[in-house]
Amino acid sequence: MALLKFLFITICVLWLLKMVARLLLPILFQKMVRKAQNHATQQYQQQQPRPDGKIKIDFVPPRPKDEKINKAGDFVEYEEIKS
């Protein structure tokens, strides 16, 4: 008898949790999406507008000094195979 009572109470609690989750989760997700949208909008508005035609380069990788500069492009050596 105690086992049936335990199972009945467990099933009722799980069913109630399921119903509450169906009601509350969409509201919580809407709040999260709205908060993310507001954050993105604020970041977009804080950016300084760049004039048209201007390019800003933040980082230029350093060139190795001892590397040979080949202006003709890459050359791949190959051997002909005669059949």
Backbone torsions as a table, in degrees:
resi	resn	phi	psi	omega
1	MET	NA	-39.0	179.6
2	ALA	-66.7	-35.3	179.5
3	LEU	-65.3	-42.3	178.5
4	LEU	-64.6	-39.2	178.0
5	LYS	-63.9	-43.5	178.5
6	PHE	-61.8	-46.9	179.5
7	LEU	-62.8	-41.8	179.4
8	PHE	-63.1	-46.0	179.8
9	ILE	-64.6	-42.0	179.7
10	THR	-62.6	-45.0	179.9
11	ILE	-64.6	-40.7	178.6
12	CYS	-64.7	-42.4	179.7
13	VAL	-64.5	-44.8	178.9
14	LEU	-63.3	-39.3	178.0
15	TRP	-63.9	-42.2	178.0
16	LEU	-64.1	-41.0	177.5
17	LEU	-61.6	-39.9	178.7
18	LYS	-63.2	-43.1	-179.8
19	MET	-67.3	-42.0	179.2
20	VAL	-65.4	-39.9	178.9
21	ALA	-64.3	-38.4	178.3
22	ARG	-64.3	-30.3	-179.7
23	LEU	-85.6	-40.0	-171.8
24	LEU	-89.4	-33.3	-176.6
25	LEU	-61.8	-43.2	177.0
26	PRO	-60.6	-37.6	178.8
27	ILE	-65.6	-43.2	179.4
28	LEU	-64.8	-40.3	179.2
29	PHE	-66.5	-37.8	177.8
30	GLN	-63.2	-41.0	177.9
31	LYS	-63.4	-41.7	-179.7
32	MET	-64.6	-43.0	-179.7
33	VAL	-65.8	-43.1	179.6
34	ARG	-63.0	-40.2	178.8
35	LYS	-65.7	-41.8	178.2
36	ALA	-65.7	-38.9	178.0
37	GLN	-64.4	-42.8	178.5
38	ASN	-63.4	-40.9	179.5
39	HIS	-63.9	-44.3	179.7
40	ALA	-65.6	-39.4	179.1
41	THR	-64.1	-42.2	179.0
42	GLN	-64.1	-41.4	178.9
43	GLN	-65.0	-39.6	-180.0
44	TYR	-65.4	-39.8	-178.3
45	GLN	-72.1	-25.8	-178.8
46	GLN	-79.0	-15.8	179.9
47	GLN	-68.3	140.2	177.5
48	GLN	-82.0	132.2	-179.0
49	PRO	-69.0	139.0	177.6
50	ARG	-95.4	141.1	176.0
51	PRO	-66.8	149.3	-179.8
52	ASP	-64.2	139.8	176.8
53	GLY	87.2	-3.2	-180.0
54	LYS	-99.2	136.9	179.0
55	ILE	-118.4	131.6	179.4
56	LYS	-112.1	123.4	178.8
57	ILE	-106.8	118.9	-177.2
58	ASP	-83.0	-35.7	-173.0
59	PHE	-145.3	132.1	174.5
60	VAL	-120.1	119.0	-178.1
61	PRO	-66.6	141.3	179.9
62	PRO	-68.5	144.3	178.8
63	ARG	-91.7	136.0	175.3
64	PRO	-65.9	135.2	-174.6
65	LYS	-78.3	-32.6	-174.4
66	ASP	-88.7	0.1	-179.0
67	GLU	-78.1	135.5	178.1
68	LYS	-71.2	137.0	178.7
69	ILE	-97.8	115.7	179.8
70	ASN	-104.5	107.9	-176.0
71	LYS	-80.9	-15.7	-178.2
72	ALA	-86.5	-8.3	-178.5
73	GLY	107.9	-176.9	-180.0
74	ASP	-78.9	138.5	177.8
75	PHE	-115.9	128.0	179.7
76	VAL	-112.8	121.0	177.7
77	GLU	-78.4	142.9	177.1
78	TYR	-145.2	161.7	177.0
79	GLU	-116.5	139.6	177.1
80	GLU	-79.1	138.8	176.6
81	ILE	-105.5	120.7	-179.7
82	LYS	-96.4	134.1	178.7
83	SER	-100.2	NA	NA
